[in-house]
Amino acid sequence: MTDIDNDIKTMIIEELELEDLSVEDIETEAPLFGDGLGLDSIDALEIGLALQKRFNVKIDANSEQNKDHFRSVASLRDFVLAQQAQ
């Protein structure tokens, strides 16, 4: 597990106030929505805002790719790394 994976997991736990979860409870490749962690669209907005603040990335609200970016911790990591490389 990478540091950025842990940072994203910690951010999700803190932003969504998921006190009953630890970083180890969130699987990097598991879905964040639906059958996975069970997050919803409001959670996605909160995560998006937190990602912008913490990692200084830009998220286009109208992008068709957002669903792919927010699929899992791994896909969020890849998105953040790609944004930071630009």
C-alpha positions in Angstrom: 0.0 0.0 0.0 1.4 3.4 -0.9 1.5 6.6 1.1 -1.0 8.3 -1.2 -3.4 5.3 -0.8 -3.3 5.8 2.9 -3.7 9.5 2.6 -6.8 9.1 0.4 -8.3 6.5 2.8 -7.6 8.7 5.8 -9.1 11.7 4.0 -12.3 9.6 3.2 -12.6 8.5 6.8 -12.1 12.0 8.2 -14.2 13.9 5.7 -17.1 11.5 5.9 -16.7 11.0 9.6 -16.5 7.2 9.3 -15.1 6.7 12.8 -16.0 3.0 12.8 -13.6 2.4 9.9 -9.8 2.3 9.8 -7.4 2.7 6.9 -7.0 -1.1 6.9 -10.8 -1.6 6.5 -10.9 0.1 3.1 -9.6 -2.1 0.3 -7.7 -0.1 -2.3 -9.4 -1.8 -5.3 -12.9 -2.2 -3.7 -15.7 0.0 -5.1 -16.4 3.1 -3.1 -20.1 3.2 -4.1 -22.8 0.6 -4.2 -21.7 -2.8 -3.0 -18.3 -1.6 -1.9 -18.0 1.0 0.8 -21.6 2.1 0.2 -21.0 5.8 -0.4 -23.5 8.0 -2.2 -23.4 11.1 -4.5 -23.2 13.5 -1.5 -20.2 11.6 -0.3 -18.7 11.9 -3.8 -19.1 15.7 -3.6 -17.4 15.8 -0.2 -14.5 13.6 -1.4 -14.1 15.7 -4.5 -13.8 18.9 -2.5 -11.4 17.3 -0.1 -9.2 16.0 -2.9 -9.1 19.5 -4.4 -7.9 21.0 -1.1 -5.5 18.2 0.0 -3.9 17.3 -3.3 -4.4 20.6 -5.3 -6.2 18.8 -8.2 -8.9 20.1 -10.5 -12.1 18.1 -10.9 -14.4 19.0 -13.8 -17.9 18.6 -12.5 -19.2 17.9 -16.0 -16.6 15.3 -16.9 -17.9 11.9 -18.0 -14.7 10.4 -16.5 -15.6 11.3 -12.9 -17.4 8.1 -12.4 -14.2 6.2 -13.4 -12.0 8.4 -11.2 -14.2 7.8 -8.1 -14.6 4.1 -8.6 -12.0 3.1 -5.9 -9.1 4.4 -3.9 -6.8 3.0 -6.6 -8.6 5.0 -9.3 -8.6 8.2 -7.1 -4.8 7.7 -6.6 -4.2 7.3 -10.3 -6.3 10.4 -11.0 -4.4 12.5 -8.4 -1.0 11.3 -9.7 -2.0 12.1 -13.3 -3.2 15.6 -12.2 0.0 16.3 -10.2 2.2 15.2 -13.2 0.7 17.9 -15.4 
